[in-house]
């Protein structure tokens, strides 16, 4: 199983639960036990729990269930030989291969987007880095009013930061919820002191040469900022499947050759 996110972990656990007795390898390219992502932008970011509180199961679970949790990254698939090449140089044979590779952050493609004070929030390491970085009184611009953007905005505001959310769409969370729910969440965030700007986008990031100082908007306005958090969606990790000639329409891909 390539990918130790929720889908990969649950598949491995369910296979054992339903009596599958052959070898299971769960390939994990992060330096942590498989963990849940939703708390990363909420409780964990607030500092109310440690990394152990995020893990689906402790290490003993994988040992007891004879699930081989391997820290490595898949780089290519040889379907004819049923062999998986790993970044470490090792290889794995397979009878069934499952790609549960999830997604990665969609990166911002504007000037100065590579500065250290431009952050993303998807992995445990990113959440930990933000948790260590934010301090009361900072000015943060959140780009994107989806779930991640608004969850981070609420957490940042509760920790005493000044928060502006910039969203190109006509309402918050427009791709995920109804207009009534969007209105409810916008009202709650506004009441908490979060400023939400709809129908505009960040066109450039201003800096002093080292760190962020603000942003320019498409309507001509400028906002001061010490930190920018980007939540503009994700891209599926399908390159490995495509290179191997596997179908890429579904989130979990099974190669039974």
PyMOL commands that set and color helices and strands:
alter all, ss='L'
color gray80, all
select helices_A, chain A and resi 6-17+38-41+43-46+51-54+59-64+124-133+147-158+179-191+239-243
alter helices_A, ss='H'
color red, helices_A
select strands_A, chain A and resi 24-28+67-71+74-78+83-86+91-93+97-99+103-105+118-120+139-143+162-167+195-198+202-207+212-217+222-224+227-230+234-236+253-255
alter strands_A, ss='S'
color yellow, strands_A
deselect
rebuild
show_as cartoon
